[in-house]
Amino acid sequence: MAQALPKKIRVPVHGVLLLDKAAGHSSNDVLIKAKRLLNAQKAGHTGTLDPFATGLLPLCFGEATKFAQDLLDADKTYETVVHLGITTTTADTEGEVVETRNVEVTLERIEAVLAQFRGDIDQVPPMHSALKRDGKPLYEYARAGVTLEREARRVRIYTLDLLDYRAPFLTLRVHCSKGTYIRVLGQDIGEALGCGAHLQALRRTQVGALSLDAAVTLEQLAETADGEREALLAPVDALLSTFPAVSLSEELARRFLHGQRLALGKEGHVQQTAGRVRVYRESDRSLLGTAQLMEFGVLAPERLIATGTH
């Protein structure tokens, strides 16, 4: 009987991989592959991308997973190609064609319709989504042929720019709030134009302050030597770059890591009066965690980094 191979021991890995996801893969699939390539103990993603979509998918490892929620709540930017004249069951290329209509729209009409979707709008989440009802994701009901009532949700479209129009393809750039479904946006724009639509392509270019500029593909990660892969990770505080920084002396850092509230007064190089901040040890600029800076310079610990990690 063949002897079982020893189980590979995972190691602590801390940081953020800015992944440029390819089409045809689920977010969970690429997370599992990246975790295996980095031999990491702990990993998580910061909100999923549909399998047909490409682009920025930040993956968190180790201590960075404590701050993944911040990216879930962050604004997103996408570039998308909307195929006018054809509606599908999923509002993208993965669904079956429901209806085909003639496309007879002008640039002036397109611009007028796009103006209707800027600012705060209400969206009905699609049945083909991961939102749960009674513990089951909506897409499971949809696959079983069941359609459930869904309440409209308020989202914000900060910018909606027309990049190109070559009938029947409409190329748009969208900067939007969390919870926005670009598939639904494309479908609703098609209905407003009177011809229907579905998404031909979708690419996420930015999540919060993170962009595709420093992103790597799964293939690039795999081709990098084992001992060099971790160097591709951004530091944990890449997730927190929009928060003001507070620096603490050695003694205050020790108390902070014990979860104590600190009365900073004029210490800590505080740049604001109140709000969420990222906290560092002054001597080595190591990240200690996040905190709420309250009235009168009181620093209340929020999420703490385990000692010895950055």
N, C-alpha and C positions, 0 to 999 in steps of 0.2 A: 504493500500500500504506500502510495507516494506521501511523503511528509509535507504537511501544509507549510506554505511560506510564512515567515513571521510578518505580522501586521506592521505596516509602516507607521512609525510614530510621528504624529503631527507636531509642529513646533509653533511657538508664539510668533505671529507676524502682525505688525501694527502699521496701518496706513490706508491709503485710498488708491485704488486702481481706477484710473479714468479709462474706461473701456469703450472702444468704438465698436458697438455690436453690429454684426452682419445680419442680413435678412435671413429668415428661415430658422432662427433659433429662439427659444423662449429665454426670458431673463434668468429663470431658475437653472436652465441647462448651462448657460455660460458661467453662472456663478459657481456651480459645482465643478466645472472644468478648470476655472481659474483657481479655485480653492485647492484642487488637486495639484495643479502645476506649481503653486506656491507652497504646497505641503502645510497649509495653514490650519490651525486648530479651530478658529472661529471666523465666520464670514457672514455677510448679509448684504442685500442690495438696498437701494434707496428709492424704491418705486419701480415698477416694471415698465418695459417697452413691449408692445405687441410683437409677436413673432415676425410679422411682415415688415416691421419698422426697423430702421437702422439708427446709428448714432450714439450719443453719449449716454452711457450707463455707468455711473460711479458705483464701484463695489467697495464695501468697507470690510476691513480685516482687523481682528483683535479689538483694541481699545476704540478704534474708529466707529465700531458698531454702536457705541453709546450715543453717538451724535447723528446717526442715520436719519432720525426723525426730522432733523433740521432741513435735510434735502427733500424729504417727502413734502414738507410745507413750503418749499421754495418755488419761485416763479420758474417757468420753463420757456424755452424758445425752440421753435420747430420750423423746418422748411418742408412744404408738402405740395404734391401734385394732385390736383382734384380733377378727376375725369368726369366732365359734364355729360349729361344725356343718358347715363346708365346708373340705376340704383341696384344695390345688392343686399342680401340678407344681413351682412355684417358691416355694411357701409365701407368696406375695403375690398381688396382683390381676393381675399380668402373666402368670400361668400358666394352664393349662387345669384345669378342675375334675376332680379324681380321685374324690372321694367326698363324699356328702352324708349327714349323720346328724342325728338329733333332738338338740335341746339341752334337757336337763332338769337344770339345775344350780342350786344355791342360793348365796346370798352366802357362807354359812358354808363350803360346799364350795370355792368360789373362793378364799377367804382361806386355807384349809388347803392348797390346792395351791400357791398363790403362795409360802407359807412354805417349800416344798420347793425352790424355785428361788433362794432368797437365799443368799448366801455363795459358796463355791467350787463350781462345777458343771462337768461334762464336756459338751462340745458336739461333735457330728459336723458338720463344715463342709458346707454344701449343695453339690450338684452345680452349681447355678446360682450360681457364685461365681468370682472372679478368681484364686483360688488356682491355681498351676500344677503340672502333672504332665508330665514329659518336655518341658518348654518350652511346653506349651499350657495355656491357662486351662481350668478344669474346665467352664465353661459351653459351651465348644466341643464337648467330649465329650457333654455333656447334650443339646445341640441335634442331635447326630448319633444320639441314642438310646442312648448308651453310659453305663452307670453303673459307676463305679469304687469300690473300697473306699477309705474315708477313715478315718484314725485320729482318735479323739476328742481334743479339746484342752481343757485346763483354763482356764476363765475365771472371773472373779469378778463377781457381781452384788452391788454395795454396797447399793443400795436397789431395791425393787420395790413400788411403791405402786399401789393400786387407786384410780383417780380417778373412775370411773363404770362402772355396769353397767346397760345397757338391752338385754335379750336381743334378738338374739344378739351384741350388740357390747360388748366389754370394753375399757375405756380404761385404759391403764397408763402410769406414769412409771418409767423404768429408768435407773439410774446404774450404769455397768458399766466393766469394764476393757477395754483394747484387745483387738481380735480377737473381740469378742462379736458374734454374728449375731442381731439382734433377730428376724429372720424365723424362725430356728430356735427361739428362745426362745418365740415365739408358737405355733409349731407343736407344740412339746413340751408347753406348758401345755395346749393343746387335747387332746392325747393323754392327759395325766394326768387331765383332766376327763372323758375317755371319749367325747368328741364330735368331736375333731379341730378344726383351726382354720387360718386363714391371716391375714396382715396386710392389713387394709383401708386403713390409712394409717400413715405413719411420718414423724415430724418430729424432727430433731436440734436440741436447744436449747442445748447447751453442749459445748465441746471444751476440756479442761483448764480454764484460768481464763477462757477466752473464751466470750462468750455472744451471744445474738441481739440484745441490747439496742441495740447500735450497728451492727447489720448493715444492708446495703442490698441491694435487688434488682438484677438485671441491667438491668431497665427503668429504675430510678432512675439507675444508672451511665450508661446510654445517653442519658438526658435531661439529664444534667449537661453543661455547656459544656466543650469540649476542655481549656481551660486550668485548669479547676477540678476535674477528676476526681481528680487525684493527692491533693488535699486530703481525699478520702474514705478514704485509706489510713491505717491505724494504723501507728505506727512499728515498726521491726524488733524492738525489744525488747519489744513486746507479746507476742511468743512466749515470752519468758523471764521473765515477771513473777513466777513462783513461786520463782525462784532468788535467793538473797541477793546484794546488790550490793557490789562492791569498787571503790574509787576510787584512781586512780594519779596520781602527779605527772607532769609533762611528761617527765622523764628516764625514769622507770619505764615510762610509756606507750610511749615510743619503743622501749625494749628489749623490751617485751611484744609489740609489733607486728612485731618481728624474730624472734619465736618463742622468746625466751630465757626460761628459768625464772627466777623472781624470789624472793629470800628477803625476804619482806615484814617479818618480825618483827612490830612493832606498827604498821607503816604500813598504809595501804589501808583503814582504818576497818573492819576485818574483824569481822563479826558472828557468825561461827561458827568451829568448830575445823577442820572438814574437809568436803569435798563440792564439788558443782558450783556455780559462781558466775557472774554476769554482770559484766563488767569495763568501767569507764568511765574516760575522761580527766577528771581532777578539775576542770580549768579551764573546760571548756565542756560537761561532762556528756554528751559524745558517746560512743556505744557503741563499744567496741574489740573485743568478742567474748566468748567463754565460756572458762572455765578450770576446772581442778581445783585446789581449795585443799587442800594436803596437810599432813602433819604438820610442826610447827615453822614454820608460816606460809609454806611454799613454794608459789608460785603457778605452775602448769604450764599454759601456753597450750593451748587445745583448738581452737576454730574462731575465726578472726580475720576482722574486717571489713576490707574493702579501704579504704585510706586515702582520706579525703575523702567517705565515705558514712556515714550514720547508721542 
